[in-house]
Amino acid sequence: MSQTSTRTSALSRRSVLAVLAALGGTAALGVLAGCGVPAAYVRPGDRAVADESAADKKLTWANWPLYIDTDDDDPGRRPTLRAFEKRTGISVDYVEEINDNDEFFGKISPALTNHQSTGRDLIVISDWMCARYVRLGWVQEMDRARQPNVAHHLDPLLRSPAFDPGRRFTVPWQSGITGIAYNHRKLGREIRAVSDLWAKDLKGRVTLLSGLDESFALLMQGNGVDVTRWTADDFHRVCDQVEREVHRGQIRRFTGNDYTKDLVSGDVLACQAYSGDVIQLQADNPDIRFVVPEEGAELWSDSLMIPDRARHKANAERLVDYYYDPEVAARLAAWVNYVCPVPAAREVLARARDRDTAALADNPLVFPDGTMRERLAVARDITSAERTEFARRWNRIAGL
């Protein structure tokens, strides 16, 4: 496993840009799509075409850069994917073309809006954006009869998000936690709660994530809100709080993934952070800690979907199920170091001969323990009716 490659991928993959409502021409398309107007919405009967999987043993899979295991000696070789091809005879055209959720949405939305094939059989998108695709009818329901591993091994915490009850249209690829990272040695104390970010000794040494979808849930949880069913009042209460902290100089700035640079340099002592990033930072600096606050933290996912008019649906479903085999999921988890959506993979890693690999089985940021799991929740997504108003207010506070 290449630690260097994993670290680089974590930082690029979770980069945060302004929400769709703030993006010029793409915003207009996003608002149209999010509202589910007739021109954009695709009815169930119009989503599928004749499946060519049986006669055409291939599929095209679009993913984020460096989001799969690779060979240390040959970065272009992906061991788990090659094993799938050898086992099934299905050839996979794996394309690392997704660099941002909004950008990719704009790239394939014209085809989906016009009931045309995207040329892709499988895509990986962050769940807050998956919600938009599901509402629009731009993805097909998966056949769980073809996916026994998914049905049996998918983490119960991830099984039924508000936007896709029962995970009929989406399957988590990898998951993660939005919590708080801090430098324990430089701060000289522990952080236990979201409210600790507002302490006097942290004035000017705190950063928050700039992206609306990435930041709001953890802050709401700090107020004791059940983020699976938060309200507009909960959102505006958070905005009021953040505005006050900005005005009194508590917050140094709002960031994308460059929060890691500030944390490592010591310019920032505490920040909103992603669990996958912190695993990598800890490899170089054990003083950096990650905490799931006492009030809870957000559990998020990047999920696999089969877009409308995909020509190799059965092949795609088979690939998704393959990665839910605990043996395969364990190999992937050992490379990417995110929260594994297959808890059964923990036992596989625990049996590994390599000490570092086996240690991942006991890392709660890869396999959350019972106490941590009780504090994790999948937040309700921002609806199309809410997005324009909420994005306008948040972006004004964050300076976007």
N, C-alpha and C positions, 0 to 999 in steps of 0.2 A: 504494500500500500504506500502510495506516495503522499507523505504528509504535506509537502510543499504544494503539490497540485490540489490537494483537498482544501488547504487554507485559501489558496487563490480563488477556487471555485466558490467557496462560501461567501467571500466578500463580494464577488461580482454578481452572484445569483440573487442576493437579497438586497441589491441596490434599490434605493427608493427614489422615485421621481414624483412629480406633482400628479395629483389624481386627474382622471380623465376630464372632469368638468372644467379643469383649468387649461386644457390643451387645445387651443385654437380650433383648426379644422377637424381634428379627431374628436374633439369634444362634441361637436354637433352630431356626429355619427353615434357617439356613445349615448347622448341624451335620447336620440331617436330609438336606439336599440334598447336602452334601459327601460323605456316606457312601454316596450312591447307593442308598438303600433302595428297595424296590419301589414304595412310595407316591410317590416322587419321580422315579425313573428312567423315561424314555420310550424304548421300543424303536424301532429304526429304522423299522419299518413303520407306526408311529403318529405320525410327525413331520410328514408332509405332508398337505395337502388339495389339491383340484383347483386348479390354477394358472389364475388369471383374467387373466394378463398380456396375452394376445393380444387379448382383447375389451375389457379395462379398462386403458387406458394411463395408469396412475398407480402411485405407491407412497408409503409413509410411512416417513420416515427420522428416527430419533431420534439426536441427537448432543449433544456438550457445547457450552456457550455459547462463541461466538466461536472456533470451531475450523474455520473455512472462510473463504475470501477474500470480502471485501465491497467494495463501491464506496465510495470516500472521500467522495463527495457524498451517498450514500444507503446507510447501513449495512444496510438491509433488502434490498438488492439484492446477490445473490451471483453474480458474473460466470460462474464456471465451471459452476455449477449451472444458470444460465439458458441457457448455451450447450448443455448436455446436453438440456434440455427442447426447445430449438429444433431440435437435430439429430435427436432421436428421436421427438418428439411425446409423450413420457412426462411427465406432470405430477408433480412431486415436492412432497409436503407435508413440509417440512423443519422439525423441531421441536427446539428447543434445550432439552431437558428433563432431561438427565443432568448432575447436579451432583456426584454421588458414586457410586462403584461399588456400595457396600453398599446405599445408599438405593434405587437403581434396581433392584437385585436384589430387594429387598423389594417393590417396586412391581409388578413383572411376574411374580414367582414364583408367586403363586396361580393365575394363568391357565395357566402352563406346567405346574405340578404337576397341574392338573385337565384337561390335554389340551385347552385352549382357546386361541383366538387372542389374542395380546397387542394386536392392532390396529396392529402395527408390522411392516414388511417388512424393515427393516435397522436395526441398532443398532451403536453404537461403545462398546466396553468395554475396560478395561485387561487385558492378557494374563493377569495372575495371576488375575483374576476370570473371564476367558474359559475358563480351565482348568476352572472349576467347571461352567460351562454345558455344555462339551463332555462332561465325565464323566457329567453327568446326562442327556445325550441331548436337550438343550433347544434345539439348533440343528441346521440341516440342512446336509448336505454340498453344497458348490457344484459346479456343472457346469463344469469347466475348459474343455470344448469351446466354451463360450460366452464364455470369458475368455482369449483369446489374449494380451492385453497382460499380464495377471497371470502367465500361464505363462512368458512370455518376459522380463519386466522386473523381477519381484520380486527384491529384493536376496538373494543367496545366504546371507548371514548370518541372514536372517529366515525362510528357507524351511521349516525343520523343527524347531520347538520341541518339547520333550519332551511337552507336553500335547496337541499336534496335529501328529504327524509328517506331513510333506508338505503342511501347511496345507490340509487338506481342508475344514475347517469355518470357518476364520478367514482373513482377509486384513488385513495391517497397514494402518491408515489413516495414522498418522504414528508415528515412532519417536523415541527419545531415549536419552541416556546418563546414568546415575547415576555421577558422579565426585566430584571435589573442587574447590571454588571457594575462592579466597583472594585477599587484598589484597596484591599483590606489593610495593607501595611501603611500606605500613605494616609489613609483616612483615620486609622487607629481605632476603629470600632466596627461593629457589624451593622449591616442594613437588614431590616426585617420586614419593613412595610413601605408601601408607596409613599406614605406621608413623610418618611425619613428623607425623601428627596428635597423636602422644603426646609430642612434643618439649617440653622444659622451658619454652622461650620462648612456648609456646602455652597454658600452663596457665590454665584458666578462660576461654579465648578460642576454644573449639571447640564446634560444635553437630553433632549427628547427627539424622537423620530419625527421627521417632517411630514411623512406620508399619512394622510388621514386614516386610511384603512389599516395601517400598521400600528398606529399610536393610541387610538381612542379607547380600545377595550381595557388595556391595563390600567389606564387612568380612571376609568369607570369602576373597575374592580377595587381600586383604592378607596372608593366611596361606598363600598359594600353592595354595589349593584350586581344583580344576576345578569351577566352579559348575554345569556342565551335569549333574553327578552327585555332588553333595554329600551328606553323611551326617548323621545325628543327632549324631554325635560332633563333626563340624565346626561344627554350630550351637551346641552347648553350649560348645565352646571359645571361640567368639566371645562368647557371653554372659559367660563367665568374664572375658574380657579387658575387656569394656565395664564390667562391675561394678567391676573394679579401678580403671579410669579415673574412674568416677563417684566412688568413695570417696576418691580422692586429689585430687579437685577439677579434673581436667583438662577435663571436659565441662561447659560452661556450662549447657546445657539440651538437651532433645530438642524438635524443632520440626516443624511442618508447613511450608507455604511461607513462613511468616513469617521463615525464616532469611534471606531476602533483605534484610529491614529491618535485622537485626543486622549483616549484612555491609556494607551501604551506610553505616551509621552508624559503623562501626569498632569496635563493641562485640565483634564476633567477627572473627577474622582468618582462620579457615579452617573449612570446613564441608562436609558432604555436600551435593551440589547436583545439579540437573538442567541438562543442557546448554542446553535451550531458554530457561530463565530467564536463564542467564548471558549469552547473546547479547544479550538486551535490556538487562541491567545494564551491559554493556560499552559500549553506545551512549552512556551518560551518564558512565561511569567506566572508562576504559581501564586503570586499575590493577588492576581485578578480572580474574583469570585463571581459566581452567578447565583442569584437568589430568585426563587418563586415566592413572592411576598405572602405574608400571612393571609391577606385578603384574597389571594388567588392570582393567576396569570393566564394569558391567552394561549391556547393550543391551536396552531394553524397547520395547514397542509398545502402542498403543491400536489395537484391531483391529475390523474390520467383521464382523458375523455376521448370518445370516438366521435368525430364531427359528422355532421350530416353528409350523406352521399359518399361516405367512405366506401371504397370498392372491396376492401378486405376486412370486413368487420369480424368475422369468425377468427381470422388469424390474429387480429389485434386483441380480441378477448382471450385468446390462448396465451399471448405474450403477457398480458396483465396478470393472468392467473399464475403463470410461471414464476413471476417475481414475488408471489405470496407463498411459495414453497419456503418453509423456514430455513432450509439450507441455503437457498439462493438469497433470501432476504438478509441472512447473516453475513454473507460475503459482501453484499452491497453496503450494509450498515458499517462494516469494518472499514470501508473506504470513505464513505461520505460523512459519517459521524453526526448525522442528524437523528432526531427521534424516530426510531424504527416503528412503522405502523403494524409490524408483525411481532407481537410480544413473544411468540414461541421461538423466535430467532435468538432470544437471550440464552436459552439452554444450549443452543448450538455453539454460540460464541464461548460460553463458559467451558466447553470441552476442548477449545483450541489449544494446540501445543505451544503456540507463540504466546508469551506472557502478556505482551501489550495488547494483543487481540483479545485474549481471555479477560483482561481487565475491563474491556468495554462492557462486558455483561453486567458489571456492577456500577457502571457510570449512570447516574440517574438522569443525565441529559441525553442519553441514548435510549435507556429503558427506565422511565420514571418509576420510582418505588411507590409503595402504597400511600404513604403520607403525601408525596408530591402529587400523585394522581387525584387525590381528593381536592386539590386546590386548582386543578386545570379545568378550563371550560372552552368550548368552541363558541365564539361570539356570533350572535345574529349579525348577518351582513347588512350593510346600508342599502336600503331599497332605492329604486329609481326615483320615486317621488321625493325621497329625502336628500338625495345626493347633491343636487345643485345648491340648495340652501346650506347644507352642512359643509360642503367643500368651500363655498364662498367664505363662510365664517372662519373655518380652520385655516385656510390659506392666508387670510388676512393676519391672523395671529402669528403664524409661522413665517410670514414674510415671503410667501411663494407668489 
